[in-house]
Amino acid sequence: MNKSIKLILLIIGIILCAYGVYTIVQPETQVSIGDLDLLEAQDNTNAYVILALGVVAVALSLIKGK
Protein backbone atom coordinates (compact mmCIF):
# COMPACT_ATOMS: atom_id res chain seq x y z
CA MET A 1 0.00 0.00 0.00
CA ASN A 2 1.17 3.52 -0.72
CA LYS A 3 2.77 5.43 2.18
CA SER A 4 0.47 8.43 1.76
CA ILE A 5 -2.64 6.23 1.90
CA LYS A 6 -1.32 4.58 5.07
CA LEU A 7 -0.68 7.97 6.64
CA ILE A 8 -4.16 9.21 5.73
CA LEU A 9 -5.74 6.04 7.14
CA LEU A 10 -3.73 6.42 10.35
CA ILE A 11 -4.77 10.04 10.83
CA ILE A 12 -8.43 9.33 10.07
CA GLY A 13 -8.35 6.30 12.37
CA ILE A 14 -6.92 8.27 15.28
CA ILE A 15 -9.50 11.04 14.79
CA LEU A 16 -12.38 8.54 14.62
CA CYS A 17 -11.15 6.72 17.74
CA ALA A 18 -10.82 9.97 19.67
CA TYR A 19 -14.30 11.12 18.62
CA GLY A 20 -15.80 7.73 19.47
CA VAL A 21 -14.27 7.72 22.94
CA TYR A 22 -15.42 11.32 23.48
CA THR A 23 -19.02 10.48 22.57
CA ILE A 24 -18.97 7.44 24.87
CA VAL A 25 -17.57 9.44 27.81
CA GLN A 26 -19.86 12.45 27.22
CA PRO A 27 -23.18 10.65 26.53
CA GLU A 28 -25.71 13.16 27.80
CA THR A 29 -26.86 16.67 27.03
CA GLN A 30 -27.95 18.97 29.83
CA VAL A 31 -29.80 22.27 29.54
CA SER A 32 -30.57 24.45 32.56
CA ILE A 33 -33.06 27.31 32.29
CA GLY A 34 -33.69 28.84 35.70
CA ASP A 35 -35.08 26.12 37.95
CA LEU A 36 -35.84 23.82 35.01
CA ASP A 37 -33.21 21.17 34.25
CA LEU A 38 -33.53 19.14 31.06
CA LEU A 39 -31.38 16.04 30.75
CA GLU A 40 -31.31 13.88 27.63
CA ALA A 41 -29.44 10.58 27.64
CA GLN A 42 -28.14 9.68 24.19
CA ASP A 43 -27.81 6.26 22.62
CA ASN A 44 -24.17 5.12 22.35
CA THR A 45 -24.70 2.87 19.32
CA ASN A 46 -23.22 5.41 16.92
CA ALA A 47 -20.24 5.95 19.22
CA TYR A 48 -19.39 2.24 19.14
CA VAL A 49 -19.64 2.17 15.33
CA ILE A 50 -17.36 5.20 14.99
CA LEU A 51 -14.87 3.70 17.43
CA ALA A 52 -14.86 0.40 15.51
CA LEU A 53 -14.29 2.21 12.20
CA GLY A 54 -11.38 4.07 13.77
CA VAL A 55 -9.80 0.84 15.01
CA VAL A 56 -10.22 -0.74 11.56
CA ALA A 57 -8.63 2.28 9.86
CA VAL A 58 -5.65 2.21 12.26
CA ALA A 59 -5.25 -1.55 11.77
CA LEU A 60 -5.32 -1.16 7.97
CA SER A 61 -2.71 1.58 8.14
CA LEU A 62 -0.36 -0.64 10.18
CA ILE A 63 -0.53 -3.64 7.81
CA LYS A 64 2.77 -4.12 6.06
CA GLY A 65 2.77 -4.45 2.29
CA LYS A 66 4.84 -6.80 0.19
N, C-alpha and C positions, 0 to 999 in steps of 0.2 A: 504494500500500500504506500502511496505517496506520503512524504513527510508532512507536507502542508495539510493534507486531509487528516492525518493522525493528530496534528496539533489542533486543528479546528474541532475534531471530535472530543479531544481532551478538554478543551476550554468549555465547549457546550455541555459536556458531561459534568464538569465541576459546577457550572452555573445551575444546571438542573438539580443536582444533588443538594446544593445549598438552598435553593428555593423550596425544594420538597421538604427538607428538614425544617425550614422556617415555617412553612404552612402547617406542619405537624405540631410544632412547639407552640405556635400562636393560633390555635384553632377557633377562637371565638371573637366576636365583635361586640363591643360594649359602647352604648351611647347613654350619656347622662344629661337630662334636661331638668334642671331644678331638682325636685324630689323624685322624679320619675327615672328609673333605671331600666334600660332595655338591654337584654343580653341574648345574643343569638349564637347558638352552638352550630358550627359548620361541620359538614360531613368530610372526613379525611380521605375518602376514596381517591379523589383527584391527586392528593398529596402523595399517596403511595404509588400511583401510576407515574407521576413526574419523577419521584425518587428512583423507581425501577428503570425508567428511561435514561436517567443520568448514570446509573450504575452500568447499564448496557453500553452507553456511549464511551464511558471511561474504559471498560473492558475491551471494547473494539479498538480503541486507540492504543492500548498496550499490547495488542497481539503483534507478534513479530512476523514480518513477511519473509518470503524466500530469498 
